[in-house]
Amino acid sequence: MRIPALIKHLVAVSVALCLFISIGQAQTSDLVSGKSLRVCADPANYPMSTKEGTGFENKLAEMFAAKLELPLEYSWYPMATGFIRNSLRANKCDVVIGYAQGHELVLNTNHYFTSAYTLVVPKDGALADVDTLADERLKGLRLGVVAGSPPATHMARNGLIGKARPYNLVVDRRHESPIINMLDDLKAGELDGAILWGPISGPLIQNDYSEMSVTPLLKETLPPRLFFRITMGVRQGEKVWARKLNSLIRRNQDEINAILLDAGVPLTNEFGTGLLGQEN
């Protein structure tokens, strides 16, 4: 008569397991607001996000809120040390609009665009057609680069570090603007070129430094890579929410691309080997 007892025990364990899984899923889902699209963003990270709503990530957030038929709500925190801990993980929002693929601090959605580092030089200068850091014309020149960024390794490999001018990587943009400082130094002739992340350089040159040209560095084959796939970041474990965002990305990719291209973001294919729509 032990068999019926065993069956009852197995049924009880199965029910308990199902309840545990259901409760776990409910707790995960409950962290995401159903009343608004809650976004964490840097209030002074132009051209990506601003408190005034002028960044391209602001435009993407507005588009996603409209698709979800929810009001848009922001929680502001500088994109510096502690950003995820003090925003997304603190449950002050449910999504970060732009985050590099593969970052362990968040659960990444599918990527919604790929871009690359770029070389910025005077549009009418002798370097306007340079498209690789191995180009001999760059030797001995003064190049600006964000300290610790991937292009610095390529510069060292090609003997370009000697006269390079480093600019800070992690700052509170409400008080410091190293990228603007770099471009101003280039405009003033204190630099011969600047190496910047494309989603920053493209919009800035389009809007504020029209005398400069932006060339994506798509020919660098040695590591570290200079192209990155950008996703949205949600809390670890919130897979249902991530799948919902993935669906929105998939169904609205053309509209996403249009917003980014209009902002001046250089979009590449997902392997960083050609500009979107211009591959050979």
C-alpha atoms as a printed R data frame, in Angstrom:
    type eleno elety resid chain resno      x      y       z
1   ATOM     1    CA   MET     A     1  0.000  0.000   0.000
2   ATOM     2    CA   ARG     A     2  3.019  2.186  -0.198
3   ATOM     3    CA   ILE     A     3  2.436  2.924  -3.908
4   ATOM     4    CA   PRO     A     4 -0.676  5.127  -3.393
5   ATOM     5    CA   ALA     A     5  1.173  6.982  -0.657
6   ATOM     6    CA   LEU     A     6  4.138  7.471  -2.973
7   ATOM     7    CA   ILE     A     7  1.840  8.728  -5.740
8   ATOM     8    CA   LYS     A     8  0.234 11.208  -3.328
9   ATOM     9    CA   HIS     A     9  3.693 12.392  -2.307
10  ATOM    10    CA   LEU     A    10  4.785 12.869  -5.932
11  ATOM    11    CA   VAL     A    11  1.568 14.758  -6.743
12  ATOM    12    CA   ALA     A    12  2.108 17.025  -3.738
13  ATOM    13    CA   VAL     A    13  5.706 17.706  -4.777
14  ATOM    14    CA   SER     A    14  4.612 18.457  -8.368
15  ATOM    15    CA   VAL     A    15  1.915 20.871  -7.199
16  ATOM    16    CA   ALA     A    16  4.340 22.594  -4.873
17  ATOM    17    CA   LEU     A    17  6.895 22.886  -7.669
18  ATOM    18    CA   CYS     A    18  4.322 24.371 -10.037
19  ATOM    19    CA   LEU     A    19  3.249 26.864  -7.385
20  ATOM    20    CA   PHE     A    20  6.898 27.792  -6.757
21  ATOM    21    CA   ILE     A    21  7.523 28.371 -10.455
22  ATOM    22    CA   SER     A    22  4.306 30.380 -10.831
23  ATOM    23    CA   ILE     A    23  5.088 32.532  -7.810
24  ATOM    24    CA   GLY     A    24  8.623 33.097  -9.095
25  ATOM    25    CA   GLN     A    25  7.307 34.186 -12.488
26  ATOM    26    CA   ALA     A    26  4.730 36.462 -10.883
27  ATOM    27    CA   GLN     A    27  7.367 38.068  -8.678
28  ATOM    28    CA   THR     A    28  9.598 38.668 -11.691
29  ATOM    29    CA   SER     A    29  6.743 40.140 -13.720
30  ATOM    30    CA   ASP     A    30  5.571 42.288 -10.826
31  ATOM    31    CA   LEU     A    31  8.830 44.275 -10.929
32  ATOM    32    CA   VAL     A    32  7.874 45.716 -14.328
33  ATOM    33    CA   SER     A    33  5.362 48.542 -14.180
34  ATOM    34    CA   GLY     A    34  2.198 48.108 -16.188
35  ATOM    35    CA   LYS     A    35  1.267 51.770 -15.808
36  ATOM    36    CA   SER     A    36  4.135 53.410 -17.700
37  ATOM    37    CA   LEU     A    37  7.310 52.711 -19.633
38  ATOM    38    CA   ARG     A    38  9.888 53.453 -16.968
39  ATOM    39    CA   VAL     A    39 13.261 54.344 -18.475
40  ATOM    40    CA   CYS     A    40 16.543 55.025 -16.701
41  ATOM    41    CA   ALA     A    41 18.775 57.461 -18.568
42  ATOM    42    CA   ASP     A    42 21.564 59.991 -18.215
43  ATOM    43    CA   PRO     A    43 20.102 63.528 -18.086
44  ATOM    44    CA   ALA     A    44 23.105 65.085 -19.855
45  ATOM    45    CA   ASN     A    45 24.373 62.482 -22.311
46  ATOM    46    CA   TYR     A    46 23.719 64.285 -25.598
47  ATOM    47    CA   PRO     A    47 23.426 63.152 -28.363
48  ATOM    48    CA   MET     A    48 22.052 59.963 -26.795
49  ATOM    49    CA   SER     A    49 19.848 61.148 -23.941
50  ATOM    50    CA   THR     A    50 19.010 64.457 -22.297
51  ATOM    51    CA   LYS     A    51 16.557 65.616 -19.679
52  ATOM    52    CA   GLU     A    52 15.063 67.885 -22.358
53  ATOM    53    CA   GLY     A    53 14.315 64.876 -24.590
54  ATOM    54    CA   THR     A    54 16.619 65.876 -27.465
55  ATOM    55    CA   GLY     A    55 18.690 62.672 -27.701
56  ATOM    56    CA   PHE     A    56 18.068 59.815 -30.120
57  ATOM    57    CA   GLU     A    57 17.539 57.438 -27.184
58  ATOM    58    CA   ASN     A    58 14.773 59.796 -26.025
59  ATOM    59    CA   LYS     A    59 13.162 59.451 -29.451
60  ATOM    60    CA   LEU     A    60 13.413 55.665 -29.285
61  ATOM    61    CA   ALA     A    61 11.887 55.655 -25.789
62  ATOM    62    CA   GLU     A    62  8.997 57.788 -27.058
63  ATOM    63    CA   MET     A    63  8.451 55.386 -29.951
64  ATOM    64    CA   PHE     A    64  8.432 52.314 -27.696
65  ATOM    65    CA   ALA     A    65  6.088 53.956 -25.201
66  ATOM    66    CA   ALA     A    66  3.696 54.737 -28.047
67  ATOM    67    CA   LYS     A    67  3.844 51.126 -29.297
68  ATOM    68    CA   LEU     A    68  3.119 49.890 -25.777
69  ATOM    69    CA   GLU     A    69  0.358 52.510 -25.381
70  ATOM    70    CA   LEU     A    70  1.917 53.642 -22.110
71  ATOM    71    CA   PRO     A    71  3.070 57.035 -20.836
72  ATOM    72    CA   LEU     A    72  6.841 57.525 -20.725
73  ATOM    73    CA   GLU     A    73  8.449 58.026 -17.321
74  ATOM    74    CA   TYR     A    74 12.149 58.736 -16.681
75  ATOM    75    CA   SER     A    75 14.451 58.152 -13.746
76  ATOM    76    CA   TRP     A    76 17.632 60.195 -14.220
77  ATOM    77    CA   TYR     A    77 21.108 59.135 -13.156
78  ATOM    78    CA   PRO     A    78 24.521 59.961 -14.709
79  ATOM    79    CA   MET     A    79 25.982 57.214 -16.919
80  ATOM    80    CA   ALA     A    80 28.974 56.714 -14.647
81  ATOM    81    CA   THR     A    81 30.069 54.295 -11.933
82  ATOM    82    CA   GLY     A    82 27.019 52.840 -10.187
83  ATOM    83    CA   PHE     A    83 24.530 53.671 -12.943
84  ATOM    84    CA   ILE     A    84 22.876 50.230 -13.132
85  ATOM    85    CA   ARG     A    85 23.082 49.640  -9.376
86  ATOM    86    CA   ASN     A    86 21.376 52.918  -8.584
87  ATOM    87    CA   SER     A    87 18.790 52.847 -11.342
88  ATOM    88    CA   LEU     A    88 17.709 49.564 -12.929
89  ATOM    89    CA   ARG     A    89 18.696 47.300 -10.037
90  ATOM    90    CA   ALA     A    90 17.137 49.725  -7.567
91  ATOM    91    CA   ASN     A    91 13.815 49.201  -9.426
92  ATOM    92    CA   LYS     A    92 13.583 52.872 -10.373
93  ATOM    93    CA   CYS     A    93 12.952 51.882 -13.990
94  ATOM    94    CA   ASP     A    94 12.377 48.825 -16.159
95  ATOM    95    CA   VAL     A    95 14.691 49.414 -19.120
96  ATOM    96    CA   VAL     A    96 17.857 51.182 -20.225
97  ATOM    97    CA   ILE     A    97 17.442 52.117 -23.899
98  ATOM    98    CA   GLY     A    98 21.064 51.701 -24.982
99  ATOM    99    CA   TYR     A    99 23.435 49.045 -23.606
100 ATOM   100    CA   ALA     A   100 26.240 47.068 -25.241
101 ATOM   101    CA   GLN     A   101 25.484 43.438 -25.988
102 ATOM   102    CA   GLY     A   102 26.893 40.884 -23.572
103 ATOM   103    CA   HIS     A   103 27.212 43.110 -20.506
104 ATOM   104    CA   GLU     A   104 26.748 41.003 -17.382
105 ATOM   105    CA   LEU     A   105 25.100 43.762 -15.331
106 ATOM   106    CA   VAL     A   106 21.868 43.529 -17.318
107 ATOM   107    CA   LEU     A   107 19.810 41.043 -19.294
108 ATOM   108    CA   ASN     A   108 20.244 42.181 -22.888
109 ATOM   109    CA   THR     A   109 17.430 42.258 -25.397
110 ATOM   110    CA   ASN     A   110 18.232 41.433 -28.998
111 ATOM   111    CA   HIS     A   111 20.421 44.134 -30.501
112 ATOM   112    CA   TYR     A   112 18.583 46.859 -32.391
113 ATOM   113    CA   PHE     A   113 21.575 48.436 -34.084
114 ATOM   114    CA   THR     A   114 25.285 47.963 -34.701
115 ATOM   115    CA   SER     A   115 27.805 50.771 -35.028
116 ATOM   116    CA   ALA     A   116 31.554 51.323 -34.921
117 ATOM   117    CA   TYR     A   117 34.256 53.685 -33.778
118 ATOM   118    CA   THR     A   118 35.041 56.460 -36.223
119 ATOM   119    CA   LEU     A   119 37.807 58.805 -37.269
120 ATOM   120    CA   VAL     A   120 36.807 62.477 -37.254
121 ATOM   121    CA   VAL     A   121 38.941 64.911 -39.268
122 ATOM   122    CA   PRO     A   122 38.472 68.234 -41.092
123 ATOM   123    CA   LYS     A   123 36.228 67.622 -44.102
124 ATOM   124    CA   ASP     A   124 38.475 69.438 -46.556
125 ATOM   125    CA   GLY     A   125 41.796 68.290 -45.090
126 ATOM   126    CA   ALA     A   126 44.412 65.806 -46.273
127 ATOM   127    CA   LEU     A   127 43.050 63.061 -44.012
128 ATOM   128    CA   ALA     A   128 39.463 63.130 -45.249
129 ATOM   129    CA   ASP     A   129 39.777 59.781 -47.050
130 ATOM   130    CA   VAL     A   130 41.692 57.910 -44.310
131 ATOM   131    CA   ASP     A   131 39.667 54.862 -43.242
132 ATOM   132    CA   THR     A   132 42.122 52.753 -41.226
133 ATOM   133    CA   LEU     A   133 44.443 53.432 -38.304
134 ATOM   134    CA   ALA     A   134 47.232 51.686 -40.220
135 ATOM   135    CA   ASP     A   135 47.315 54.522 -42.764
136 ATOM   136    CA   GLU     A   136 50.837 55.981 -42.879
137 ATOM   137    CA   ARG     A   137 49.436 59.509 -43.073
138 ATOM   138    CA   LEU     A   138 48.450 59.298 -39.418
139 ATOM   139    CA   LYS     A   139 52.020 58.694 -38.207
140 ATOM   140    CA   GLY     A   140 53.330 61.514 -36.028
141 ATOM   141    CA   LEU     A   141 49.973 63.295 -35.845
142 ATOM   142    CA   ARG     A   142 48.091 64.491 -32.768
143 ATOM   143    CA   LEU     A   143 45.021 62.305 -32.318
144 ATOM   144    CA   GLY     A   144 42.428 62.573 -29.589
145 ATOM   145    CA   VAL     A   145 41.107 59.356 -28.062
146 ATOM   146    CA   VAL     A   146 39.006 58.427 -25.050
147 ATOM   147    CA   ALA     A   147 41.387 56.832 -22.545
148 ATOM   148    CA   GLY     A   148 40.802 53.102 -22.120
149 ATOM   149    CA   SER     A   149 38.561 52.764 -25.186
150 ATOM   150    CA   PRO     A   150 39.229 49.934 -27.707
151 ATOM   151    CA   PRO     A   151 40.820 52.167 -30.391
152 ATOM   152    CA   ALA     A   152 43.695 52.979 -28.018
153 ATOM   153    CA   THR     A   153 45.050 49.431 -28.479
154 ATOM   154    CA   HIS     A   154 44.977 49.827 -32.265
155 ATOM   155    CA   MET     A   155 46.709 53.185 -31.965
156 ATOM   156    CA   ALA     A   156 49.481 51.656 -29.866
157 ATOM   157    CA   ARG     A   157 49.903 48.822 -32.397
158 ATOM   158    CA   ASN     A   158 50.255 51.366 -35.208
159 ATOM   159    CA   GLY     A   159 52.630 53.678 -33.367
160 ATOM   160    CA   LEU     A   160 50.100 56.480 -32.870
161 ATOM   161    CA   ILE     A   161 50.177 56.802 -29.087
162 ATOM   162    CA   GLY     A   162 53.275 59.001 -28.792
163 ATOM   163    CA   LYS     A   163 51.468 62.262 -29.571
164 ATOM   164    CA   ALA     A   164 47.947 61.127 -28.705
165 ATOM   165    CA   ARG     A   165 45.889 63.207 -26.298
166 ATOM   166    CA   PRO     A   166 43.697 61.157 -23.915
167 ATOM   167    CA   TYR     A   167 40.286 62.298 -22.706
168 ATOM   168    CA   ASN     A   168 38.360 60.921 -19.735
169 ATOM   169    CA   LEU     A   169 36.080 57.919 -20.215
170 ATOM   170    CA   VAL     A   170 33.693 57.798 -17.233
171 ATOM   171    CA   VAL     A   171 32.472 61.224 -16.186
172 ATOM   172    CA   ASP     A   172 29.340 62.964 -14.977
173 ATOM   173    CA   ARG     A   173 28.291 64.774 -18.133
174 ATOM   174    CA   ARG     A   174 26.406 67.352 -16.066
175 ATOM   175    CA   HIS     A   175 29.817 68.718 -15.050
176 ATOM   176    CA   GLU     A   176 32.334 67.481 -17.659
177 ATOM   177    CA   SER     A   177 32.175 67.106 -21.447
178 ATOM   178    CA   PRO     A   178 35.373 65.401 -22.642
179 ATOM   179    CA   ILE     A   179 33.945 64.547 -26.079
180 ATOM   180    CA   ILE     A   180 32.939 68.149 -26.708
181 ATOM   181    CA   ASN     A   181 36.352 69.221 -25.454
182 ATOM   182    CA   MET     A   182 38.018 66.842 -27.914
183 ATOM   183    CA   LEU     A   183 35.998 68.117 -30.864
184 ATOM   184    CA   ASP     A   184 36.605 71.733 -29.847
185 ATOM   185    CA   ASP     A   185 40.343 71.007 -29.677
186 ATOM   186    CA   LEU     A   186 40.141 69.487 -33.172
187 ATOM   187    CA   LYS     A   187 38.271 72.524 -34.460
188 ATOM   188    CA   ALA     A   188 40.879 74.814 -32.893
189 ATOM   189    CA   GLY     A   189 43.717 72.960 -34.615
190 ATOM   190    CA   GLU     A   190 45.162 71.500 -31.416
191 ATOM   191    CA   LEU     A   191 44.424 68.003 -32.771
192 ATOM   192    CA   ASP     A   192 44.749 66.520 -36.253
193 ATOM   193    CA   GLY     A   193 41.989 63.966 -35.727
194 ATOM   194    CA   ALA     A   194 39.673 62.443 -33.140
195 ATOM   195    CA   ILE     A   195 38.684 58.809 -32.666
196 ATOM   196    CA   LEU     A   196 35.181 58.468 -31.261
197 ATOM   197    CA   TRP     A   197 32.300 56.031 -30.889
198 ATOM   198    CA   GLY     A   198 30.085 56.493 -33.961
199 ATOM   199    CA   PRO     A   199 26.730 57.054 -32.203
200 ATOM   200    CA   ILE     A   200 28.384 60.012 -30.458
201 ATOM   201    CA   SER     A   201 30.494 61.436 -33.264
202 ATOM   202    CA   GLY     A   202 27.924 61.094 -36.061
203 ATOM   203    CA   PRO     A   203 25.143 63.185 -34.477
204 ATOM   204    CA   LEU     A   204 27.561 65.759 -33.026
205 ATOM   205    CA   ILE     A   205 29.277 66.325 -36.373
206 ATOM   206    CA   GLN     A   206 25.915 66.473 -38.183
207 ATOM   207    CA   ASN     A   207 24.480 69.051 -35.797
208 ATOM   208    CA   ASP     A   208 27.388 71.077 -34.422
209 ATOM   209    CA   TYR     A   209 30.626 70.443 -36.342
210 ATOM   210    CA   SER     A   210 29.604 70.373 -39.986
211 ATOM   211    CA   GLU     A   211 33.144 71.291 -41.095
212 ATOM   212    CA   MET     A   212 34.261 67.802 -39.965
213 ATOM   213    CA   SER     A   213 33.839 64.391 -41.604
214 ATOM   214    CA   VAL     A   214 33.099 61.073 -39.885
215 ATOM   215    CA   THR     A   215 34.591 57.833 -41.232
216 ATOM   216    CA   PRO     A   216 33.644 54.513 -39.577
217 ATOM   217    CA   LEU     A   217 36.697 52.332 -38.938
218 ATOM   218    CA   LEU     A   218 35.461 49.157 -40.607
219 ATOM   219    CA   LYS     A   219 38.786 47.764 -41.860
220 ATOM   220    CA   GLU     A   220 40.409 46.911 -38.531
221 ATOM   221    CA   THR     A   221 40.700 43.105 -38.438
222 ATOM   222    CA   LEU     A   222 42.832 42.606 -35.329
223 ATOM   223    CA   PRO     A   223 41.409 42.671 -31.782
224 ATOM   224    CA   PRO     A   224 39.905 44.385 -29.973
225 ATOM   225    CA   ARG     A   225 36.936 44.854 -32.258
226 ATOM   226    CA   LEU     A   226 35.793 48.390 -32.982
227 ATOM   227    CA   PHE     A   227 32.128 47.616 -33.670
228 ATOM   228    CA   PHE     A   228 29.461 46.855 -31.083
229 ATOM   229    CA   ARG     A   229 25.865 45.655 -31.115
230 ATOM   230    CA   ILE     A   230 23.584 47.788 -28.985
231 ATOM   231    CA   THR     A   231 20.653 46.349 -27.072
232 ATOM   232    CA   MET     A   232 18.216 47.447 -24.418
233 ATOM   233    CA   GLY     A   233 19.035 46.385 -20.876
234 ATOM   234    CA   VAL     A   234 16.527 44.954 -18.399
235 ATOM   235    CA   ARG     A   235 16.961 43.332 -14.991
236 ATOM   236    CA   GLN     A   236 18.467 39.856 -14.887
237 ATOM   237    CA   GLY     A   237 15.718 37.230 -14.815
238 ATOM   238    CA   GLU     A   238 13.024 39.355 -16.474
239 ATOM   239    CA   LYS     A   239 12.874 37.185 -19.580
240 ATOM   240    CA   VAL     A   240  9.171 37.777 -20.262
241 ATOM   241    CA   TRP     A   241  9.777 41.535 -20.417
242 ATOM   242    CA   ALA     A   242 12.865 41.036 -22.578
243 ATOM   243    CA   ARG     A   243 10.872 38.895 -25.022
244 ATOM   244    CA   LYS     A   244  8.207 41.586 -25.248
245 ATOM   245    CA   LEU     A   245 10.845 44.180 -26.114
246 ATOM   246    CA   ASN     A   246 12.441 41.778 -28.589
247 ATOM   247    CA   SER     A   247  9.112 41.477 -30.365
248 ATOM   248    CA   LEU     A   248  8.785 45.263 -30.540
249 ATOM   249    CA   ILE     A   249 12.323 45.591 -31.898
250 ATOM   250    CA   ARG     A   250 11.698 42.968 -34.574
251 ATOM   251    CA   ARG     A   251  8.396 44.478 -35.715
252 ATOM   252    CA   ASN     A   252  9.643 48.067 -35.734
253 ATOM   253    CA   GLN     A   253 13.239 47.746 -36.960
254 ATOM   254    CA   ASP     A   254 12.694 50.009 -39.979
255 ATOM   255    CA   GLU     A   255 11.323 52.783 -37.762
256 ATOM   256    CA   ILE     A   256 14.212 52.341 -35.328
257 ATOM   257    CA   ASN     A   257 16.726 52.605 -38.177
258 ATOM   258    CA   ALA     A   258 15.008 55.733 -39.481
259 ATOM   259    CA   ILE     A   259 15.293 57.460 -36.078
260 ATOM   260    CA   LEU     A   260 18.972 56.558 -35.784
261 ATOM   261    CA   LEU     A   261 19.880 57.543 -39.338
262 ATOM   262    CA   ASP     A   262 18.011 60.829 -39.010
263 ATOM   263    CA   ALA     A   263 20.056 61.545 -35.868
264 ATOM   264    CA   GLY     A   264 23.279 60.913 -37.794
265 ATOM   265    CA   VAL     A   265 24.235 57.556 -36.239
266 ATOM   266    CA   PRO     A   266 26.443 55.520 -38.624
267 ATOM   267    CA   LEU     A   267 24.776 52.104 -38.810
268 ATOM   268    CA   THR     A   268 26.794 49.061 -39.859
269 ATOM   269    CA   ASN     A   269 25.827 45.498 -40.626
270 ATOM   270    CA   GLU     A   270 25.904 43.230 -37.580
271 ATOM   271    CA   PHE     A   271 29.503 42.157 -38.293
272 ATOM   272    CA   GLY     A   272 30.822 45.720 -38.527
273 ATOM   273    CA   THR     A   273 32.188 45.173 -42.037
274 ATOM   274    CA   GLY     A   274 30.025 47.583 -44.022
275 ATOM   275    CA   LEU     A   275 27.596 50.436 -43.623
276 ATOM   276    CA   LEU     A   276 23.962 49.368 -43.480
277 ATOM   277    CA   GLY     A   277 22.536 49.251 -46.985
278 ATOM   278    CA   GLN     A   278 25.933 49.919 -48.603
279 ATOM   279    CA   GLU     A   279 27.559 46.494 -48.385
280 ATOM   280    CA   ASN     A   280 29.287 45.299 -51.531
